[in-house]
Amino acid sequence: MFIPSDTLLKKYAQVMVLYALNNGEGIKKGDTVFLVGQECSKPLYLAIAKEIYAAGGNIITHYQPDNTRDQSMARLLLETGSDDQIGFFAKPYWQGIVDAVDHILFIIAEPDIHAFEGLPSSKISRMNSARAPYMAMREKKEQAGKLSWTLCLYGTQSMANEAGLSLEDYWEQIIEACYLRDDNPVQKWKQVQQEIETIKDKLDALPIEKLFIKGESVDLTIKIGDNRKWLSGGGKNIPSFEIFTSPDWRGTEGFIRFNQPLYYSGKRIAGVSLKFKNGVVVESSATENEDALKEMIAQENADKVGEFSLTDKRHSRITKFMATTLFDENMGGDYGNTHIALGNAYKDTYPGDMMKVSEEEWAAMGYNSCPKVHTDIISTDNRTVIALLKNGTEKVIYKDGEFMI
């Protein structure tokens, strides 16, 4: 079994601790990190722990048994638990965690990517929905500027198999995408982030009313809406090359087909097509696990767009399907990628003080509210993005996988 060298793991851990956390600034002495990972991610988990302690930080561990078909706490619950047990949420515990930490670092590592195979989508959705209050707690503290979070990937044989790669080739994508062969990957990330920020600032300077996304597999209109700004990774997710915003969901019209699979509730959903009218999904289909797609969309407000994103191929070194949203939503390749997320909007795309905005005001601005769902769906097909500016003129802002501004 391939395991990255100690040198690569140390660099990876330094990227996560000294760059990714604290929104691209790295942790400060005395900060507390909630470190989440499964047994299969142990080499990286320990490497990250070493860097947190070396930086003067503290750790609250959430180290879990591997989630597999034959040995899984979650599967045991789904197979034998009552509805009340599946929907159980220990509010005081999770509120205590959120209150106690400054940062959350989650290592994505699937020892068995099909751990929930054969289980009803409705039960899986119920279990996932039980975490909605936890996500709301996190969001509130994040809006106050007192919490940061980030994700990274530890490659497993199961994930490599799903992507059709050897484990070594799978890790090669991780190593290249995260700049782990650079002498100083932390500094490299800061440089790349600055380049992406330059594009983001140019987008913010454009008075965009709507976007028209055109291609063989897409004819979609996205209304940006007032009181919006564009965001880039800035440490949230490693790697992250995307530039995104949360549009006014009410102005989404047209259709889009996605050529990349997604994973929801432990199930692979492929061949997704969506049609929007007046901002709502009115038609949906998938060639694989369509029931899981429809189960997701059926949840309250999960039939509306919460995010629109573009990735420039000049920044991303990801060229292969990786069977995980973290990497697939940042794919470069020939044409970069477009993705939308159904469900919850990112309120930090609001340019003002989020804490002063009421729920009624969020709704009036067209920010979608769906704490239970935020699911990215990705296409790497070629497409052109045309901006309709508020003065009525049009401008091509993205073509052939590159921003044109």
N, C-alpha and C positions, 0 to 999 in steps of 0.2 A: 504494500500500500504506500502510495506517495505521500510524504509529509514534507512541507517546505523546510528549508534549513533554518537553524536558529537565527542566522543573520537576517533572512527575509522576514521571519516572524517578528523580530525585534523592530525592524523598520515599519512593518505593518502596524504594530502596536503603537509606535511613536506617532505615526500619522493619525491614529484614532485619538490618542490622548493629548498630543501636543498641537494638533491642528483641528481635528473634526469637532471635538467637544467645545462648548462655549462659543458656538457659531463661528468657527474658523480661527479662534484665538487660543485654544488649548486651555486646560484646566489651571486653576490657581491653587496655591498652597492652602490646605484646609478644606477644599471642595470635597463634596461627597458624591460618589458615582454609584448608581444602581446598575450593576453589571449582570447581564442576562445571557445565558448560553446553555446549550445541551452538552452532555458528556462527550459527544463526538468532536466538539470544538475545543477540547481541553488544551491542546498546545497553544492556540491563540489566546484562549481565555487566561491562561497563566502568564503569557507574555504581556498581555494588556494590564493584568493586575500588577506586574512588576513595574511597568511604566507609571501607573497611577501612584503607587507608593513612592517611586523615585521622584515624582513631581510634588510630593507632599500631600497627596490626596488620600481620601478614605473610601472604603468600598463597602457597600451592602450587596451581598451576593444573592443571586437567584439562579442557582446552578441546578439544572434539571436532568432527570434520567432521559435517555434517548427515546424519542417518540417513534416507535416502530409498530408494525402490525401485530406482532406477537407479544410485545412488552411495552405497553403505552398506558399511562395514567388517563390520558384524554380519551383514548378508545375504550378503555374499561368503563369510564363514566358514560360515554355515549351508548354503549351496548347494554349497560345494566342500570343506569340511573333513571330516576323519575324525572318528569319535566321540571319539578322544583329543584332537584339536585343539579340538573344540567344548567339551569338558569341561576344557580347560586352565585351571589357576589358578596364578598366579605368587605363591606364598605369601610369599617374602621381600620382594617389592615391596610388596604390600598391607599386610603387617605393618609395614613401614617407614613407610608413609603413616599408618597408625593411630597408631603410636608418635609420629610427628612433629607431629600436629595437635591443636589444642584444640577445633576446631569444624569441622563439615562443612556447607556450604551448596550445595544442589542446585537448579538452575533447571530446572523442567520446561518443555520446549518441543519440540513434535513438528512438524518440518517436513513430515512425511508420516506421518499417523497409521496408515496401512495399509502401512507399510514392510515388514512381514513377511507380507503377503498371499500365500497360495498355498503357504506353507512348512509342513511337518509340525509339529503341536503338540509332538510328542515331542522333536524336535530343539531347538525353542525352550526347552522345559522343561529340557532337558539343559544348555543354555547358561546359563540363569538359575540353575539349581541349582549350577553351578560357583562361584557367588559366595557360597554359604552360609558357607564359612569366613571370608570377609571380614566378613559380617554378624555372625558370632559374635565376631570380634575387636572389632568396634565395640561390641557389646553388653557385653562384659566391661569395656571401658574406661568405658563409660557408667555401668555399675553402680557403678564405683568413684568416680563423680562427677568424672571427668577429661575427659569428652567431651560436647559438645552437638551437635545437628544440627537443621537446619530445611530446609523446602522452600518454593518459591514458583513462580509460574506466569508464563511469558511467552507471550502469545497469538500464535498463528500462523494463517495463512489455512486450513491444513489442519484445524486443530482447530475453527476457527470454522465451516467447512463441515460438519464432522461434527456439530456442535451445531445446525446449521440457522440460524446467525446470520451477519450481516455481521461483518467483522473489527472494525469500529468498535463495534458492539453487543457483541461478545465482550469487547473491552477495557473497555467501560462496566461490565460485571459485575465485572471485576477491580478497576477503580478504585473502584467503590462498596463492594465487599466488603472492600477493604483500607483504606478511609477515606482515600484519597489526596487528596481535595479538602479535607480538614480542614487548618486552618492548621498544626496540629502532630499529624500522624498517629501519631507515637511515643507521645505522651501519651494520645491517644485509645485506642490499643491497651491501654495500661496500665489505663485506666479500665474498658474493656469486660472485660478479663481479671479485674479485681477483682469485677465484677458476677457473672461466671460462677463465680468461686471461692466466692462467697457461697452459690450454689446447691449447688455441689460439697460444701461443708462441711455443709450441711443433709442431703445424701444420706449422707455419712459418719456423721452422728449417728444415722441410722435403723438399727436392728438388723435389716437385711433378710435374710431367709432365701432367698426366691425372688421372681422377678418373673413376672407373667402378662401377656403382651402380647396384646391382643385387638383384632380388627378384621375387616373383610370379607376381607382377604388374609392374615390371620395369626391363629394360635392357638398361641402358643409359650410354653413355660416355660423360664426361665433360672435356674439356681441360682447365687447369688452366691458362696457358699462362705466359709469362715473365712479370716482373714488377708488381707483385701482392703480396698482403698480406691479411691475414684473419682478420676479425673484429668481435667484439662482441658488445652487446648493449651499455654498457658504459653510460647509462642514456637515450639514444635514445630509446624511447618506455618503458613503464612500464606496464606489466612486459616484460623482454627480457632475454631469456636464450640461444638464438641461436648463432652459430658461422658461419660466412658467408663470401663469397668473390664474386667478379664480375669476372667471367671467361672470357676467350677468346671465344666469341660467335661462332666463325667459327669452333670450334672443337666439337660441340654438335652433337651426333649421337645416334639414337635408339628410344625407346618408353618409355613412362611412363603413368600409369593410376593413377588418384588421387581419394582417397576415401572421401575427405572432400569437401563440397561445398565452393564456393567463392561468393562474392557479388561485382558486377561491375555495375556501372550506376544504382544503386538501384534495381538490379535484382539478384536473386539467380541463380547461374549456378552450376549444379551438374553433377556428372558422367563424368568428363573431361578426355579425352584421347588425348595425343599428340604424333606425330611421327616427328622426326627431321632427316634431311639429309643435310649434308654440312652446319650445323649450323642454318638451317631455318626450321620452322614448315611446313611440307609438307602435313600432315593430321591432322585434329582436329575434335573432336566430343564431344557432351555432351548429357546427357539424359534429361536435363532440361535447357531451355533457350539457346539452341545451337546458335540461331541467335545473342544473345548478345556476346557470346564467339567469334564468327566469326567476328562480328563488331569490337570488340577490336583488334583481331589479324590482321585485314585488315589495321589498321593504320600503318603509316610508321615506320618500324623497330620494331613493336610490335610482330613480328613473330620470334624474337631472344631472347636468354636468357640474362638477365641483372644481375642475382643473383643466387647463389646456396648456400643452407643453411642446417645445421643439428642442432638438439637440443638434448641434453643429458637428458634422463629421470630422472637422479639423481638430477638434479637441479630444474626441473619444477614440480610444484604441480598441474598443470592444468590437469585434467583428463576427462573433459567433452567438447563436442562441444559447442562453445559459440556464433556462428553466427556472428563473427567479426574477421577479419584477425589478429588484434593485439594479441588476445589470441590464436586463432587457429594455427598460425604459431609458437607458443611457447609451443604447447601441449607436455606433458610428457607421461603419461599413460604407456602402456606396452612396447612400442617400440620407444619412442620419436617421432620425425617427420623429414621428408625430405620436403623441399619446394624449388621450383624455382620461380623466377619472370620473366615473360615476359616483355620486354621493357627496360627502362633506367637502365644503369649500375650505381653502386656507385663508383664514381671516387676517393673517399677517401680510396679505397682498393689499390690505387697506393702508393708505399712506399716512393716516393720522394715528391718534391714540386709541388703540383697540378697546381699552378699559372704559372709555367714555361712550361707547356705542351700545345701545340697548338691543335686545333681541328683535324688537319691532323695527328698529332702524336697519339692522342687518338684512332683515327680510325685505324691507323697502328698497334696498340697494341691489337686491337680486343675488345675495350670497346664499348659496344652498346650505341648508342645515340638515345633516344626516350623520349623527355621531356613530351610528352602527356600521357605516360603509364608507370606504374611500378606496375604490378599486381601479387601478390603472389598466388601460387596454391599449396595446401598442401596434403601430404599423411602421414598417420600414420601406414601404412602397414609395416611389418617387412622387412628389407633389410640389405644387407651387402655392405659396401663401401670399395673398394680396391684401394689403391694408386699405380700407376705406377711411380716409381722414375726415375730420369733422367739417372741413371746408369743402367736402365733396370730391376731392381728388383721390386718386388711387396710387398706391406705391407697392411694388413687389418687395417684400421684406425677407423672403426665404425661397430658395430655388436650388434644386439639385443637391440638397443636403447641407446647404450653407446659408447663413444669414447674409443679406445683401445690403446691409446698412452700415 
